[in-house]
Amino acid sequence: MSEKQNVITIDGPSGVGKSTISRKIADSLGFTYLDTGAMYRAVGLYLGRHNVDIADEKAVYAALAAIRIELFTIGTGFGDVGVLLNGEDVSQEIRSPEAAMVASQVSAIPAVREKLTRLQRTIGEQGGVVAEGRDTGTVVFPLAKHKFFLDARPEERARRRVLQLQARGEVVDEKQILAMTIERDKNDRERAIAPLKQAGDALAIDTTTRDIEEVSRLVLEAVKGKQAKV
């Protein structure tokens, strides 16, 4: 039997609180926070800037060699994980709804997933990592000791996203955000490669009516409870 990795995975669709909760859990345990979604957004941004047709897998594969992604901590709150794309700070640019949609499309490309999964696994090799995304518990870290799957109603997730964007001073259409949320869910769940789904050994938590503090408490209790049994 393979040895479990000292990794916590937190998967789920957009708007369920994965990023904030993952960061809080990482801070509480002294772990490293790994935002896998930010990596896909950065790749999507690079391809868009260089007019690479994401439907052309050969062109995407060729472009990947020129992409270097680094994550860094920039504090708490919205966008608390910073992203360097070939040395440039693109932390804010990749947090738009449009960037999220492109990331969903890019994440379905085999060459992109292979490159980023390899990078994510390298980061997780030493353990002490909280990884959040859509396939961290199913594909990236299948041997993680602790796995969670967060979910919430699309309407609630869209509402949260609208509040985040408004806090940044952006004017947004809630109906449009809801439509994009539903479309992205469909794309992520139906893609052929590493679709969004709950790992068989993951604990599911519905965050629709729970706040960040309650969900974080549930996750920490589950992690510490399992550690106590080891």
Secondary structure as UniProt FT lines:
FT   STRAND          5..11
FT   TURN            14..15
FT   HELIX           18..29
FT   STRAND          32..35
FT   HELIX           36..49
FT   TURN            50..51
FT   TURN            54..55
FT   HELIX           57..64
FT   TURN            65..66
FT   STRAND          69..73
FT   TURN            78..79
FT   STRAND          81..85
FT   TURN            86..87
FT   STRAND          88..89
FT   TURN            91..92
FT   HELIX           93..95
FT   HELIX           97..106
FT   TURN            107..108
FT   HELIX           110..124
FT   TURN            125..126
FT   STRAND          129..133
FT   HELIX           136..140
FT   TURN            142..143
FT   STRAND          144..151
FT   HELIX           154..167
FT   TURN            168..169
FT   HELIX           174..190
FT   TURN            200..201
FT   STRAND          203..206
FT   TURN            208..209
FT   HELIX           212..229
//
